[in-house]
Amino acid sequence: MERMLLQATGNLQRILSAYYNVPSRVEIVMNKAVPKTAALSNGLSNGHTENGALTETGERFERKINMYFDDKLAYEAESVLFVKDENMLELIEKHKYGLGQIFGHTRRSPDFVLHSVGRHGDAPGASFWRDYSLTVPYALDCYIRETFVEGLFESYNGTSDCGTVWVDSADSNGKK
């Protein structure tokens, strides 16, 4: 089941909702616009895409959500969004939609790239995470880290002293 979640490309809520047989509930912990003068730690400035091109709206948001199924916390997601489209901006800023809701509302499927995955422990049931990006050309770039809670599918009695990280070593052209 963990592998299915790590590879989910826009249907994570549906997979977990089906597994638990309950609807999902998103708690938006943070949804803040970052001032245009702020710079990202990775060197990208607000309003610019990865290749340096200026975005149309030039808006950047930092978000954090908690995802629940019934009363069970399943995962936390932290994201940085570069908004290049006025319609997307309104959905994020005014309506405070979740990313899945935005893609459903606009009927646009994002391109998905999985960058790295890891585990905070050494046995089944440990907390695990993934880093990935979602892109809707000319509309929205998202960089996301999801951290799934310990004991999501089975109990975990180990420690979190060790863990494992897997990183995609492909360059931007998909070459290793």
N, C-alpha and C positions, 0 to 999 in steps of 0.2 A: 504494500500500500504506500509506503514511504517513497518508493521509486515513482509511482504514479503521480504523487504530489510534486516531487522534484521536477518532473517533466511536464507538468500541466501548463498549457499555453493559453490561459484566459478562461479556463473552466474550473479553477481550483474550488471556488465556492460551491459549484454544482456537485463536484466529486464528494466533498466533505458533507454537504447537505444530504446527498444520497446515502453515504456511509452511516451517518447518525440518524437519518430519517426524520430530520427536523429542519425548519428553515434557519437561515443564517441571520445574524444580526451584526452590523458593523458599528463599532464605537469609534468615532473620529476623535482622536486624542489631540491632534495638532493639524492645522491646515493654514499655514501662514505664508503670505507673500513675502518674498525676500526683496529688500530694496535693490534697485537697479545698480547701485554702486558696490554691492557686496560681491565678493569673489568666492568661487567654490574652492575647496581644498585641493581638488585635482587640477586646478589651473583654468577651468572654463569660467568665463565671466557670464553673468546673468544676461539672457537675451541672445546668447550665441549657441550654435549647435556644435557638435563634436568637431566638425571641420572648420569651425570659426565663422560660418555664415551668420549674419544677423537674423534673428527670428522676427516674424511680423509683429507680434504683440510684445515681445521682449520680456515676458513675465516668467518668473521662476517661483515655484512653491516648494516648501518642505512640508511633508505630511507624515503623520504617524497614525496608524489605526490598530485596533484590536478586533479580531474576528471571533465571534462566539457562535456556537451551535447549541441552542437552548441556553443553558447557563454555563456551558463549558467553554473556557477560553481555548481556542485551537492554535492561534498564531498571532504574532505581532508583525506588522509590516511598516518599515520606514522607507520613504521614497523622496526623490527629488524630481520635480516635473518641470520641463521646459515647454511652455505653452506658446504655440505659433499660430493659433487660430482663435478668432473672437468667440465662436460658438463654444469651443472647448473651454475657453477662459470663463465664460458665463457659467457653465456647468460646474466648474471647480470652485470658482470664487463665490458665486451667488447661491447656488443650490447645494454646494458642498457634496457633490456626488462622489461615490467610490469609483475606482477605475473601471471595474466591471460594468457598473451602471452607465458610465460615460460611453464605453464602447458599445454597449447595447442600445443606448439612446441615439447615438449617432450612426448606428449600423456600420461601423468601421472596425475591421479586425486588425489588431496591431501585429507587427512583425515581432517575434520573440527570439531573444538570444540569451541562453543560459551561460553565465560567466564562471561561476564556481558554486560548489556545494560543500557542506561540512557537517560534522557531528560533534556535539559537546559531551562526549563520553565514548565508551568502547563496547557497548552492547545494545541489543534491541531495546527500544523504549526510551533511549536517550534523546535529548533535545537535538534537533537538526535544523539546518538553515540552507538558504540558497540566495545567490545574488544573480540578478538578471536584468535585462532591459526590454522595454516594450516601445515600439516606435510606430506612429501613424505618420507617414511622410507628409510634410508641410502642415502638420497639425499639432503633434505632441510627441515629446521624447520623455520616457520615464526610466529612472534608474532605481531599482527596488531591492531591498533585503527583507526576506521573510524569515522569521525565526519561529519554528514550531515548538510547542511546549513539550516538556518532558512528560512521558506517559500518555502521549496522544492516542496510541493504539494498544499499548500494553504497558504494564507497570515496569519501572526501572529502579533497580536497587544498587546500581553502580555509582561511581563517582564521576565528576566532571573534570577531574584533574588532567585527563588526556583527551585526545580527540583526533579527528582526521579532517583534512581539507583536500578537495579535489578542484583543480583549476583547469579551465579550457586553455590550452596553449596555442590555439589557432590565432593567426593574426587577423586583421580586419577583412582580408580576402579569403579567409577560411583555410589558409595553408598552415601546416604545422612546421 
